[in-house]
Amino acid sequence: MKEEKKKSTSVPGRIVENVKKMVGGTRKKKEKEEKKDLAPHKLQLLFTVVARNKGEFYADLIQNFEVNLQTTVLARGTADTKMLHYLGVEGSEKSVIISVIREDKAIEILSALEEKFNTVRNGKGIAYTVPLTSTVGVALYKFLCNSRSQLGEI
């Protein structure tokens, strides 16, 4: 039966099929290359929770790592006084700093924050990252990942 199917397709039909396969494969390869060029740097959201009076200090520290966008939100912790005493934390007034950072700088930033959490008086806090999976617009993406050399191309 297989031989019958081969015989039923004409030579021009096989040529068309081969060309479609070749063009389709080339198109997929080009799409992969374009995707690679679109997002050379993955982005993450960095959340840093610190005492309210230390918020500006930590925001400035994070800014030193070429962060183009961050915002500070004032917050209040919900732990009762027993829990605060047990954890060694004073007060529940907090600042939550939300920053957009490049994934390749995340470890460096988290290490610097950890060092400051351990050495700054009353400077304890927590920091964690969450992957940012998409942005709207190439210009916004390039701004967030600090691609200054590519900004003029838009």
N, C-alpha and C positions, 0 to 999 in steps of 0.2 A: 504494500500500500504506500509506503514511503516513496518508493520509486515512481509510482504513478503521480504523486503530488509534485514531485520534482519536474516530471515531464510536462505536467499541465501548466506550469508557469513558463512563460516565454522569456527569452533572453532580455528584451527591453524591460519586462516586469521585474526581473531580478536586479537589473541595473538600477532601476528606480528605487527598489527596496534598499540596496546597498548605499545609494546616495543619501536616502532619508536617514539611515543609521549613522552615516558619517556626519551629516549636518547636525543631527540631533545630539550626537556626542560632542561636537565642537561647541554647540550652543550651551550645553550643560557646563562644559569646561569654562567658557567665558563668563557664565553666570556665577560660578564659584569664585573666579578671579575678581569679579566686580564686588561680590559680597566681602571678599577679603579686604579690598581697598576701602570699602565703605566704613568699616569699623575696626581700625587697627588697634584701638585701645578700648578695652571693656571698662565700663563705669560701675561704681558701687556707691551706695548711700552709706555714709558713716554717721552713726548716732553716738553722741557723747553726752553723758549725763553727769553733771558736776554740781557742786554747791553754787548757788546763785551768785555769790560775790566773786567766784572764780570763772564765771562764764566768759567774760571778755578776754581774760588771760589765755584760756584754752582756744578760743576762737582765733586769736592772734597766732598762737602756736600752729594751729592747723593751716592757717593762711600761708605760712612759710613754705608749705609743700605744693605751691602752684595750684591752689584750690580757687576756682573762679566763682563758685556759688556756695554760700552757706547762709543759714538763717538760725536765729536763736529763739527758742520758745521758752517762756517762763512756765514752770510747773511746780506742783506741790506733791510731795510723797504722801502715801496713804498709810504708812506704818505707824503703829501706836508707839508711845514713849518707851514701853518695855522693849520692843523690838529694836528701836533706834539705839537704846542703851546697850543692848546685847551686841548689835553690829558695830558699835563704836562710832556711830554717825550722830552728828549734832544737827538738829533742825531738819525740817522737811522741805525747805524752799530750795528749789533746783532750777538749773538752766539745762535745756536739752538743745544741743547744737546739732543741726542736721546739715551735713556737707556732702557735696557730690565730688567724689575723688576717682582717680584712675586706679584700676585694679593693680597695676604694677607698682603703685606707690603705697598700697594699703598696709603691707607689713611694716614698711618704714614709718608710716604715720602712727600705727598702733604701738610700735616699739617706743617711739618718742612719747606718746601719751602715757604708756605704762611707766616709763622712767619718771615722768613728772608726777604721776599719781603717787609714786613711792617717795619722792624727794621733796615736793612742795608741801609746806605746812598747811594743814586743812585743805589739801588739794586732791583728796580721794575722789574717785569717780569710776564710771564704767564706760566702755566704748565697744561697739560692735559694728559690723558691716552687713549690708544686704545687697545682693546683686541688683543692678538696674538693667532691665532686659531690653528696654527700647526708649527711644526719644523721637520726637516729631520734628523733622527738619534737619538737614545736614549742617546748616549754620549753627543751630543750637548745639548739636553734638560736638562740633569742632570747638565751640566756645567752652563747653563743659569739660572736654578732655584737654583743653589748653593747647590746641594745635595752632599756634600763632602763625606759623609759616604757611599754613593752608588757608587762613582766613581771607586773604586777599583774592583767592581764586573763585570765590562765590559771586 
